Amino acid sequence: MQDKRLLALLAAFLVTILWSSSYFFNKFAFEEGIEPLTLAGLRYSIAFLTLWSITSWKSKFRNNYVSKLPIKHILLLGITGYVMGQGLQYFGQFFISPTQTSLLLNIGNVSFVAVAGVFLLREKISIRTTVGIIGVTLGVILFNYPFHFDVNDILGIVFVLLSSIGYAVHLSFTRHLVKREHYTTNQLVMAPMGIGALCMLSYGFLVEGIPNITIELVFIVLWLGIVNGSIAFTLWAWSQKYLEAFQSSVINNLMLIEIALLDVMILNQSFSVLQSIGLIIAFATIIFVSLHKTKSSS
């Protein structure tokens, strides 16, 4: 059991590295001329097809993965979780740096998930969550100070925050279906992902146009869909069988630091002392809030 737990820790850490690297693969894909929603649609279409193939090998596939959701629920989860939560995030990544995107997602997700919980699940915002929102906001302010935003920066910020609203609604509705309607998490993944991918791909081809196909772009899209998508998702799901909630939470939140380090190594980004302090404050606050939540849920 100890060996499996260690293997699960390593697998979960590897998954966060893969997910963090997605921000940079996206940047490289944009340089190849592909537009944001086309890239997101292709990635999640490939991820959907690959994940469907992987899970179909399992003997209990029909019970665990075939969605019995009403079509309106599938549409809501697909639009909020993928078209908004991922598609709009890709628009944001098109305009701003990976580290900026990561920081904004953290403040947006913490804040909007808390607000969505109040309205959709009738939950109360705890003092610790409030402290978390303030702490992450302070980190973002320090990172971006002094504020010299151009049009692209503003567009990127708006798109990322809008994607956080979609994520918050998607997460809250998923929690509602799991807790009160007794669906499994797996049943809430496949069909919404397929619908979301189809919507993004349709918009991408019709509005953004079919991109110029290069070997580099094909490799990036396949890597994002198969490795960083379906394989990473499968590894993460497996690791959760052996990890405690607080372990998963800490590992998942390492992405903020991983993305910042990759930003330095891959894109030659440099951070000032004030920006570094902002990152540390945001990271420490996120860990503080997430550990409290995992202890409460356990």
N, C-alpha and C positions, 0 to 999 in steps of 0.2 A: 504493500500500500504506500509506503514511504517513497519507493522508487517511482510509482505512478504519479504521486503528488509532485515530486521533483520534475518529472517529465512534463506534467501538466503546467507547472510554473514556467518551464522553458518554452513550452508551446505557446502559452499565453503571451509571454514576452516577445516571442517571434512574431506573433500576430500583430501586436502593437507596432512593431518595427515595419511590418508590411503595410499596415494602415497608414502609418506616418509617411511612408515613402510615396503613397498615392498622391499626396499634395504635389510632389515634385514630378512624378510621372505626368500629372495633369498639366503642369507648366511646360514640360517638354512636348506634350501633345499639342498644346495651344501654339507652340512655335512651329509645329508642322502644318498649321493652318486650319485645324479642326475647331469648330465653334463649341461653346460650353454644353448646350443641351444635347447636341449630337453625340458628343463624347460621353456624357452621362447615360444617354439612352443606349449607346452601343455597349458600354461597360456593364450595365445592369441587365441588358438582354443576354449577353454572354454569361454573366454570373447566374442568371435565372436558369438558362438551359443547362449549364454545367452542374449547378446545384440539384436541379431536377434529376439529372443522370446519376449523380452520386447517391442521392437519397432513394432512388428507385431500386437500387441494389439491395436495400435493406428489407428484411422479411416483413417488418411492421410498417412499411412505407404508407400503406393506405390509411392506417389508423393514426399515424403521427403527422403526416404531411399533407394529405389531401384536405383542402379547406372545405368546411361545411358552412362557411360564412354566407350570409345574405349578400347579394351583389352590391347593395348600397354600402355595406360595411367594407367590402373589398375595395370599392371605388374610393371611399373616404381614406382608408389606410394607404392605398396606392398613391393618391394625390398628395396627401399631407406628408407621408413618410418619404416618398421618392421624388415626385415632381417638385414639391416645395423643399423638403428636407435635404435632398441631394441636388436636384436640378438648379435651384436658386443658389445653393452653396457653390456649385461649379461656376455660375455667373460671377459670384463674389471672388472666387479664386482667380478668375480671369483678370481681375483688376488690381488685386492687392497681394501682398506676399503671403507665403504659407504661415509664417508665425503670426502675422496680423489676423489671418483667417482663424487660426487655432484659438487665439485669445478671444476674439469676438464670439466664436462659437461657445466658448466656455461661459462667458458672461450672459450670452443670449439664452443658452440652454438652461442654466441655473435659474435665471430670472423668469423666463417664460414657462418653464415646466412648473415652477412654484405657482405662478398665476393661473395656469391651466388647471392645476390640481384644486385650486380654490373653486373655480367655476364649474368644472366638469366632474370632480370627485368629492367636492365639499370638504376638502382638507384645509387645515390651517397652516399658514406660513409660520414656521417655528423661528424662534429668536436666532438659532444657529444658522438657519438658512438665510435670514436677513443679514446676519454678519457676513455670511459667505458672499452674498450679492454685493455688499459694500466692499468687501476685500478684493473680489475679482475686478470690480469697477475701478477701484484705486489702482490695481495693477495695470489695467488697460490705459488709464489716464497717464500714469507714469511712463508707460512704454511709448505712447504717442506724443508726449510733450517734448518740445513745443509743437502746437498743432498747425501743421502746414499741409492741409488737405487740398488736393486738386480735384477735378471732376471725377477722375477715375477712382480715387480713394473714396470719395463719397458714394459713388455707385457701388463699389465693392462692399463698403460697410452696410449699405441699405440692403443689398441682396443677401448678405450673410445673416443679418438680423431677421430678415423675412424668412429665411430658411429655418432659423431657430424657432420661429412661431409654428411652422409646419411640423418640425420635430416634436415640439411640446404637445401639440394636439394629437399627433400620432402616438406618442408615448403614453399620454393620459388615456386615450381611447383603448390602446392595447391593454393597459393595466385594468381598465374597466372590464374588458372582455375576458381577461384571464381570471380576475377575482370574482366577478358576478355572473358571467355567462359560462364559465368553466371551459373555455377553449384552452388548448395548449399553445405555448408560444410558437411552436413549429407550424401550427395551422394558420398562424397569422402572418407568416413570412412569404410563402411561395406565391400565392395568387396576387396579393398586393404588389409584390416586386415585379411580377410579370406585367400587370396593368400599368404600373408606374413607368416601367421601361418602355412599353409600347407607346404610351403618351409622349414621353420625352423624345423617343426616336422619330415618331410621326411629326412632331413639331420641328425637330431638328432638320429632317430631310425636306420638309415643305417650306420652312421659313429660312433656315440657315444655309440650306443647300448641301449637296453631297460633297464631302471633302475630297481633296486630291489625295489619292491613296499612295502612300510610300511604305517601304519595308519597315522603316522606323515606327511609323504610325500604327501599322498592323501589329507589330510586336508590343507596343505600349498598350494598345486596346486589349489584346489577348491577355497580357500579363495582368492588367487591372481587373479584367473580368474573371479570369480563371484562378490566378494565384492570390491576388489581393482581395478578390471577391469570394468566390465559392469555397476555395480551399481554406482560406483564412477563416471564413465563417464556420466551416465544419470543424477546424482545429479549435476555435474558440469555444464552440458548443461542447466539444469533447472535454476540454480542459475544465469546464465548469462543473463536471461531475466529481472532480477531485479537489477543487480549490474551495476554500472558505470565502464567504462573501467579501470580507475586508481585503483578502489577497487579490481577488479579481478587481476590486475597486482601485486599489493602489496601482496595480499593473496597468490598468486601462488609462488611468490618469497620468501615467508617465509620458503619454503621447505629446503633451504640451512641451516638455523638455526635449523629447526626441526630435520633434519638428524644428525646434529652435536650433538644436545642434546640427541637424541635417541642413538647415538653412545656411549655417555658417560654412559647412563642409562642401555642399554642392553648389550653392548659389553665391558663395563668397560674401554672405551677409555679415555685417559687423554690428555689434550692439554696444551702445554706450553704457556707462555705469548705471545711469538712471533707468534705461531699458532693462538691464539685467535685474535690477532691484524689482522692477515692475513684474517681470516674469516670475521671480522667486515668490513674491507676495501672492500672485495669482495662483501659482502651483500649490503653495502651502495652504491657501484658503480652500482650494478645491479638495485637497486631501482631507482637511479638517471637516468639511461638510459631508463628503462621501463616506468617511469612516463612521460618522455619527449615524448616517442613514442605514449603513449595513448592520450596525449594532442594534438599531431600533427594529429592523426587519427580522433579525434573528431572534 
